[in-house]
Structure formats: C-alpha cells, structure tokens
Amino acid sequence: MISQRERIFRRSLQFRFEGAVHEAVVPRGKIRYGDAAVSHRKLSSGDPDRNLHIYQKKLMRGENFSLREQHYYARELFDHGAYRAALPVLESFLKDGAGWTPDQVGACLLCGKCLQKLDQPGKALMYLFESFRYGLPHSEICCEIGQIFLVQNRLETAVFWYQLALETGKRHRRDFICRRAAIIFRQCSCVFATTDWGTFRQLRHIMN
C-alpha cells in the first residue's frame, strides 16, 4: 500500500508522536506535501498479538481511547477474526465524524469486510458506498464492491467496479471518476432508502 505520512518536522515546534500503537504526529502549522518515497519494512516477524494485547490492557485499566486508537483497535479485532466485536467500534468511530479522512475511509472498508464475513452483503455495500462521501473512490473500496458482485456471479457489474479500481490510479481521469462516483452514490442512496437486500437487484441498471 502507499499512503501519505508525516516524516519531517521542525524541532522548535516540539512535535511528539501520540498513541500506544501506530503512533503518529498530529499535523499543525505550515504543512508541505512532497513526492519523496519511504519504504517501510519489518526486518523480522513480530508478535501478531502484540497490538491487541496493548489495547486490551488499556481497556482493563479503564483508559479512554482516542479516535485513532479506536480505529486501530477495531482493525486488530478484525485481524483476529472478531468481526462482531469490531463492528460497533467502527460504527462509533464513523458516527463521531471527527477522525482523519483516511481513517474514515478505512473504517468504511473494514465495516464492509466485517459484514461480508457475517454474510450480510447488502449492509456491506452500504458502508462501502458511504466511503465516497470522503473524496475520490479508493481502489480497495472498488475492489471490495466488485468482490461482492463477483461472489453473486453478477459478472458484468463486478467488472464495472474492478475497472473503476484501475481508473483511480490515473490522475488525468480523476474528474471523470469523481463525477461518476457522485452520481452512483446519490442513486444508490435513494434506492437504499426504499429497499432491502431482497430487492437489491434493482440496482443493476445503475451499476451497469
């Protein structure tokens, strides 16, 4: 994966990394974005339960989670197969609405994955479409939507979403993608308001 991260700071501003796991610096002041790439790799495999244990100890001590910790705690629950436990944590994070935009998109994606694991594809799609509120479609989101339709053997619709996932990496196509996603989101929102999964096939003409 590729993501933007904070990497160079002014010492005079006394920046500090925050959080028990996946520590980060909260951006402030004048921020500049660049194209320098940093490869981040582990030299050896670590304890796969380490982060979850840290969060569980915080819970046992009665400590409050920041929004970012809430998001990453849900990710740990998902990675450990605790899908039902992860969902309310993610839903609470999204309801607050004050999290970082990349984390909000990630929470929508994770909700979709949890609900697929729980055999609720209709609700999964609702959360995946919700991610379009935060900006351009992400390739992971589009692939996840495509996977749902692929499992249902709705190949033409699945191909549409996989093609859109490929297009998200082409900068000259961004305006087109944004307009197309906005139209889809508005149409899907209207249909979701009046239908359940049993009649979800009404969406086929929209997706195609």
Disulfide bonds with the S-S distance in Angstrom:
none
